[in-house]
């Protein structure tokens, strides 16, 4: 019999923070300065580039309170959290009779809170998500105090749930976009978060009907030659640009093929018969649930398959 309270808890490690700005020293004081891109750890940069404005993400569970929490947070001058509240109760660092600081529960009422009235306490969202294309298993975190970012993300989450009835393991995209805002009644443009499905609504709903374990799949093996097979001298004549372009073309062709298969509601036997007849290998309808093309697919066989079903559709 398992121990209660331990085996039920699954805590994913936090792999790193993705920031919405950088720190600059102005007149001897360090200030956060917003950027027009996500400021990412090195392993994320290798996948999305040095200054990405879009991240392909997934949420690990259906409980958004676990990964999209919003609390009132008050920070000290050293940017250390000193109070965390929910407009009813708060946990705050206060001075004890001995002169030390200790954590105490107190009432949280923004209308009577000096820190909130002075602008030192604000709503902050901690958004945690998985980056399936990055190495290691865990979550990354983005923090935002922007009213517009919080509103955008929460509004999109409501739309996604109403459409799919779940959040876990659905391919989504987190964007940093320009938006007109009105802080203190003044019009300006700011970079804010925006959350949207990676694919069309119909495709996203198809993902939602899959069990979570079928959505997140391993990427196909890469085409890099083994170190002990060829010498570096023989390999350097091959063009890296051609390999990169071919991979992008294959992924784009895979997305088009999946859309056509789903749009036509093709049957398993139709797909299996075609690939066995013309390319002599087994393919099933479930293969098209993968977000990336399995290793057995190539530009040649996918383009031939897509061309044939498109021609058949036009004829009918």
C-alpha positions in Angstrom: 0.0 0.0 0.0 1.5 3.4 -1.1 2.1 6.2 1.3 -0.5 8.9 1.1 0.5 12.4 0.4 3.8 11.4 -1.2 3.1 9.1 -4.1 0.2 11.3 -5.3 2.5 14.4 -5.6 4.3 14.8 -9.0 6.5 17.9 -9.0 8.2 18.8 -12.3 11.6 20.5 -11.9 11.9 24.1 -13.0 14.6 24.2 -15.7 15.0 27.9 -15.9 13.4 31.4 -16.2 12.5 33.1 -19.5 12.5 36.9 -19.0 10.7 39.7 -20.7 13.6 42.2 -20.2 17.2 42.8 -19.2 18.8 44.7 -16.3 20.6 48.0 -17.0 22.7 50.1 -14.7 21.5 53.8 -14.8 23.3 56.3 -12.5 24.5 53.5 -10.3 21.1 51.9 -9.9 20.0 48.7 -11.7 16.7 48.9 -13.5 14.7 46.2 -15.5 14.3 47.3 -19.1 11.7 45.6 -21.3 12.8 43.9 -24.6 10.9 43.1 -27.8 11.9 39.4 -27.5 12.1 36.6 -24.9 15.4 36.5 -23.0 16.1 32.8 -22.9 18.5 30.3 -21.4 21.2 28.9 -23.7 19.4 25.6 -24.4 16.3 27.5 -25.4 18.3 29.8 -27.7 19.6 26.8 -29.5 16.1 25.8 -30.5 14.3 29.1 -31.0 17.1 31.5 -31.8 18.8 34.3 -29.9 15.8 36.7 -29.9 12.6 34.7 -30.3 9.2 36.3 -30.2 7.4 33.0 -30.3 7.8 29.8 -28.2 6.1 26.5 -28.9 4.8 25.3 -25.5 2.6 22.8 -23.7 1.1 22.9 -20.3 1.7 19.7 -18.2 -1.7 19.4 -16.4 -5.3 20.6 -16.7 -5.2 22.7 -13.5 -4.2 26.2 -14.5 -3.9 27.2 -10.9 -0.7 25.1 -10.9 1.0 26.9 -13.8 -0.8 30.2 -14.3 -1.2 31.5 -10.8 -1.9 35.2 -10.2 -1.3 36.8 -6.8 -0.7 40.2 -5.4 3.0 40.5 -4.8 5.0 43.1 -2.9 8.8 43.3 -3.4 11.5 45.0 -1.4 14.1 47.4 -2.9 16.4 44.3 -3.4 13.5 42.7 -5.4 12.9 40.1 -2.8 9.3 39.0 -2.2 8.0 40.3 1.1 4.3 39.8 0.8 2.0 37.4 -1.2 -1.8 37.9 -1.1 -5.0 37.0 -2.8 -7.2 40.0 -1.7 -8.4 38.1 1.3 -5.3 36.8 3.2 -1.6 37.3 2.7 1.7 35.9 3.9 4.0 38.7 4.8 7.5 39.1 6.2 7.2 41.2 9.4 9.5 42.3 12.2 9.1 40.2 15.3 9.6 41.4 18.9 13.2 40.0 18.8 14.1 42.2 15.9 14.1 39.3 13.4 11.8 38.9 10.4 9.3 36.1 10.3 6.5 35.0 8.0 3.0 35.8 9.2 -0.5 35.5 7.9 -2.5 38.7 7.8 -5.5 40.3 6.1 -5.1 41.3 2.4 -7.3 44.3 1.5 -6.0 46.3 -1.5 -8.3 49.3 -0.7 -6.6 49.8 2.7 -3.1 48.5 1.9 -0.5 51.2 1.8 1.9 49.2 -0.3 -0.9 48.6 -2.9 -2.0 52.3 -2.9 1.6 53.4 -3.4 2.1 51.1 -6.3 4.6 48.8 -4.5 2.2 45.8 -4.6 0.9 44.5 -7.9 -0.8 41.5 -9.6 1.8 39.2 -10.9 1.3 36.0 -13.0 3.8 33.2 -12.9 3.3 31.2 -16.1 5.0 27.8 -16.2 5.1 25.5 -19.2 7.0 22.8 -21.0 9.1 23.3 -24.1 8.8 19.9 -25.8 11.5 20.6 -28.4 14.1 21.5 -25.7 16.2 18.9 -23.8 15.5 17.8 -20.2 12.1 17.2 -18.6 10.6 20.0 -16.6 9.1 23.5 -16.9 10.2 27.0 -17.7 8.7 30.1 -16.1 7.8 33.5 -17.3 6.7 36.2 -14.8 4.7 39.2 -15.8 3.1 42.1 -13.9 1.4 43.5 -17.1 -2.3 43.8 -16.8 -2.6 43.3 -20.6 -0.4 40.2 -20.6 -2.4 38.6 -17.8 -5.7 39.5 -19.5 -4.5 38.1 -22.9 -3.3 34.8 -21.4 -6.3 34.3 -19.2 -8.7 35.1 -22.0 -7.0 32.6 -24.3 -7.0 29.9 -21.7 -10.8 30.3 -21.4 -11.2 30.1 -25.1 -8.9 27.0 -25.3 -10.8 25.2 -22.5 -14.2 26.0 -24.0 -13.0 24.6 -27.4 -11.0 21.6 -26.2 -12.2 20.9 -22.6 -8.6 20.5 -21.5 -5.2 22.1 -21.4 -2.7 19.2 -20.8 -0.3 18.4 -23.7 -2.0 20.6 -26.3 0.4 22.3 -28.7 0.2 26.1 -28.1 2.3 29.1 -28.9 3.3 31.9 -26.5 4.0 35.1 -28.4 5.4 38.5 -27.5 3.5 41.0 -29.5 3.1 44.8 -29.8 -0.2 46.1 -28.4 -1.6 49.5 -27.7 -2.0 50.1 -24.0 -3.2 52.9 -21.7 -1.3 52.9 -18.5 -2.5 55.8 -16.3 -4.7 57.0 -19.2 -1.8 57.6 -21.6 -1.7 55.9 -25.0 1.5 53.9 -25.7 2.7 50.7 -27.4 4.1 47.9 -25.3 5.3 44.3 -25.8 2.9 41.9 -24.1 2.2 38.2 -23.9 -0.3 36.5 -26.2 -1.3 32.8 -26.1 -2.8 31.0 -29.1 -3.0 27.5 -30.6 -0.1 26.4 -32.7 -2.4 24.9 -35.3 -5.9 25.7 -36.5 -8.9 25.3 -34.2 -10.0 22.1 -35.9 -6.5 20.6 -35.7 -6.2 21.7 -32.0 -9.5 20.0 -31.2 -8.1 16.8 -32.9 -5.1 16.9 -30.6 -7.4 17.4 -27.6 -9.2 14.1 -28.5 -5.9 12.2 -28.3 -4.7 10.8 -25.0 -2.0 13.1 -23.6 0.6 10.4 -23.9 0.1 10.2 -27.7 0.5 14.0 -28.3 4.0 14.3 -26.9 6.2 12.1 -29.1 9.9 11.7 -29.6 11.4 13.6 -32.5 12.7 11.5 -35.4 16.4 10.6 -35.4 18.6 13.2 -36.9 20.6 12.7 -40.1 24.0 13.4 -38.7 26.7 11.0 -39.7 28.3 8.9 -36.9 31.7 10.2 -35.8 33.4 6.9 -36.5 32.0 6.5 -40.0 33.4 9.4 -42.0 36.3 11.7 -41.5 35.7 15.4 -41.1 37.5 16.0 -44.3 34.9 14.0 -46.3 32.0 15.5 -44.5 32.8 19.2 -44.8 31.9 19.3 -48.5 28.3 18.7 -47.6 26.1 21.8 -47.3 24.7 22.5 -43.9 22.2 24.9 -45.4 20.8 22.2 -47.7 20.2 20.0 -44.7 18.4 22.7 -42.8 16.3 23.7 -45.8 15.3 20.0 -46.4 14.2 19.6 -42.7 12.1 22.7 -42.8 10.5 21.6 -46.1 9.8 18.2 -44.7 8.1 19.7 -41.6 6.0 22.1 -43.7 5.0 19.2 -46.0 4.1 17.1 -43.0 1.8 19.7 -41.6 0.0 20.1 -45.0 -0.4 16.3 -45.3 -1.8 16.0 -41.8 -4.3 18.7 -42.5 -5.5 17.0 -45.7 -5.8 13.6 -44.0 -7.9 15.1 -41.2 -9.9 17.3 -43.5 -10.8 14.3 -45.7 -11.4 12.0 -42.7 -9.4 9.3 -44.4 -9.6 5.7 -43.1 -6.8 3.6 -41.8 -7.0 1.0 -44.6 -6.8 3.7 -47.3 -3.6 5.1 -45.9 -2.1 1.7 -45.3 -2.9 0.4 -48.8 -1.4 3.5 -50.5 2.0 3.4 -48.8 2.4 -0.3 -49.0 1.5 -0.2 -52.8 3.8 2.6 -53.8 6.5 2.8 -51.2 6.5 -0.7 -49.6 6.3 0.2 -45.9 3.6 0.1 -43.2 1.8 3.3 -42.4 -1.2 3.7 -40.1 -3.6 6.6 -39.4 -2.2 6.9 -35.9 1.2 7.9 -37.5 -0.4 11.2 -38.5 -1.0 12.1 -34.8 2.7 12.9 -34.4 3.6 16.6 -34.3 6.8 15.9 -36.2 7.2 13.5 -39.2 8.3 10.0 -38.1 11.7 8.9 -39.6 10.1 6.6 -42.2 8.6 9.6 -44.0 10.5 11.6 -46.6 9.9 14.6 -48.9 9.5 12.2 -51.8 6.9 9.8 -50.3 4.9 12.6 -48.6 4.8 14.9 -51.7 3.7 11.9 -53.8 0.9 11.0 -51.3 -0.2 14.6 -51.0 -0.2 15.1 -54.8 -2.3 12.0 -55.4 -5.0 12.7 -52.7 -5.3 16.3 -53.9 -5.8 15.2 -57.5 -8.3 12.6 -56.4 -10.2 15.3 -54.4 -10.3 17.7 -57.4 -11.5 14.9 -59.7 -14.3 14.0 -57.4 
